[in-house]
């Protein structure tokens, strides 16, 4: 499997886990927002390598949301 596919699917699965953790409201929000940040980095790298610059820009905002989420929950 290529690095691009690994980055893409790792980002997808971490984003799904983030969504479920935050939506569940079970006390794992900090971990969930950390996963959002990790997902944004992964998908951002994938977007950069694949020249999907609109998605890359969007990942900067998702990464910022992950940082804000962690800071606010700590």
C-alpha positions as CSV (number, residue, x, y, z in Angstrom):
1,X,0.0,0.0,0.0
2,X,1.3,3.4,-0.9
3,X,2.1,6.2,1.6
4,X,-0.7,8.3,0.1
5,X,-3.3,5.6,0.7
6,X,-2.1,5.1,4.3
7,X,-2.3,8.8,5.1
8,X,-5.7,9.1,3.5
9,X,-7.3,6.1,5.3
10,X,-5.5,6.7,8.6
11,X,-6.9,10.2,8.5
12,X,-10.4,9.0,7.7
13,X,-10.4,6.4,10.6
14,X,-9.0,8.9,13.1
15,X,-11.7,11.4,12.1
16,X,-14.4,8.8,12.5
17,X,-13.1,7.9,16.0
18,X,-12.9,11.6,16.9
19,X,-16.5,12.2,15.9
20,X,-17.8,9.3,17.9
21,X,-15.8,10.2,21.0
22,X,-16.9,13.8,21.0
23,X,-20.5,13.0,20.2
24,X,-20.7,10.3,22.9
25,X,-20.0,12.9,25.7
26,X,-18.3,10.2,27.8
27,X,-15.4,12.2,29.1
28,X,-13.0,11.3,26.3
29,X,-13.3,14.7,24.5
30,X,-9.6,15.6,25.0
31,X,-8.6,12.3,23.4
32,X,-11.2,12.9,20.6
33,X,-9.9,16.4,19.8
34,X,-6.3,15.0,19.8
35,X,-7.5,12.5,17.2
36,X,-9.0,15.4,15.2
37,X,-5.6,17.1,15.2
38,X,-3.8,13.9,14.1
39,X,-6.4,13.3,11.4
40,X,-6.0,16.8,10.1
41,X,-2.2,16.3,9.9
42,X,-2.6,13.0,8.1
43,X,-5.2,14.2,5.6
44,X,-3.3,17.4,5.2
45,X,-0.2,15.5,4.1
46,X,-2.3,13.4,1.8
47,X,-3.9,16.5,0.2
48,X,-0.5,18.1,-0.2
49,X,1.1,15.1,-1.9
50,X,-2.0,14.6,-4.1
51,X,-2.2,18.4,-4.9
52,X,-5.7,18.8,-3.4
53,X,-5.0,22.3,-2.1
54,X,-8.6,23.1,-1.1
55,X,-8.7,20.1,1.2
56,X,-5.3,21.1,2.5
57,X,-6.5,24.5,3.5
58,X,-9.5,22.9,5.2
59,X,-7.2,20.7,7.3
60,X,-5.5,23.8,8.7
61,X,-8.9,24.8,10.2
62,X,-9.6,21.2,11.5
63,X,-6.1,21.2,13.1
64,X,-6.8,24.5,14.7
65,X,-10.2,23.2,16.0
66,X,-8.4,20.2,17.4
67,X,-6.0,22.4,19.3
68,X,-8.7,24.7,20.6
69,X,-10.8,21.6,21.7
70,X,-7.9,20.2,23.7
71,X,-7.0,23.5,25.3
72,X,-10.7,24.2,26.2
73,X,-11.3,20.8,27.7
74,X,-8.1,20.7,29.8
